[in-house]
Amino acid sequence: MLFHGPVVALATAAVDARIKLAFEAREPTLDETGTQKALGTEMIAREGRITAMNARRDAAKRSRDWIASS
């Protein structure tokens, strides 16, 4: 089923407005904000560890491939 652009835009705007009202109605406490920041920092660190692990794995594979081709 295809929707017309204005209908989709109106529905999207209504959902966005509800989400915005829900967030404005309840602001996080300082403790929750600190927890959110800590979780964000932890996720960034985890992504860094994953990236480093993948880089080491790729380097080892290139090394094995180079040795095998020699």
C-alpha positions as CSV (number, residue, x, y, z in Angstrom):
1,M,0.0,0.0,0.0
2,L,1.4,3.4,-1.0
3,F,0.9,6.5,1.1
4,H,0.9,10.0,-0.2
5,G,3.8,12.2,0.9
6,P,1.7,14.6,3.0
7,V,0.0,11.7,4.9
8,V,3.4,10.2,5.8
9,A,4.8,13.6,6.7
10,L,1.9,14.3,9.0
11,A,2.1,10.9,10.7
12,T,5.9,11.3,11.1
13,A,5.4,14.7,12.6
14,A,2.8,13.4,15.1
15,V,5.1,10.6,16.2
16,D,8.0,13.0,16.6
17,A,5.9,15.4,18.7
18,R,4.8,12.5,21.0
19,I,8.4,11.4,21.5
20,K,9.5,15.0,22.2
21,L,6.8,15.5,24.7
22,A,7.6,12.3,26.5
23,F,11.3,13.3,26.8
24,E,10.5,16.8,27.9
25,A,8.0,15.6,30.5
26,R,10.6,13.6,32.3
27,E,14.2,14.9,32.5
28,P,16.8,12.6,33.7
29,T,18.3,13.0,37.2
30,L,22.0,13.8,37.6
31,D,22.6,10.2,38.6
32,E,20.9,9.0,35.4
33,T,22.8,11.5,33.3
34,G,26.1,10.3,34.8
35,T,25.1,6.7,34.2
36,Q,24.2,7.5,30.5
37,K,27.6,9.3,30.0
38,A,29.4,6.3,31.6
39,L,27.6,3.9,29.4
40,G,28.4,6.0,26.3
41,T,32.1,6.1,27.3
42,E,32.1,2.4,27.8
43,M,30.5,1.8,24.4
44,I,33.1,4.0,22.8
45,A,35.9,2.2,24.5
46,R,34.4,-1.2,23.5
47,E,34.3,-0.1,19.9
48,G,37.9,1.0,20.1
49,R,38.9,-2.4,21.4
50,I,36.9,-4.2,18.7
51,T,38.6,-2.0,16.1
52,A,42.0,-2.7,17.5
53,M,41.3,-6.5,17.6
54,N,40.1,-6.4,14.0
55,A,43.2,-4.5,12.9
56,R,45.5,-7.1,14.6
57,R,43.5,-9.9,13.0
58,D,43.8,-8.3,9.6
59,A,47.6,-7.7,10.1
60,A,48.1,-11.3,11.1
61,K,46.2,-12.5,8.1
62,R,48.2,-10.3,5.7
63,S,51.4,-11.5,7.3
64,R,50.3,-15.2,6.9
65,D,49.3,-14.5,3.3
66,W,52.6,-12.8,2.6
67,I,54.6,-15.6,4.1
68,A,52.6,-18.2,2.1
69,S,53.1,-16.3,-1.1
70,S,56.9,-16.0,-0.6
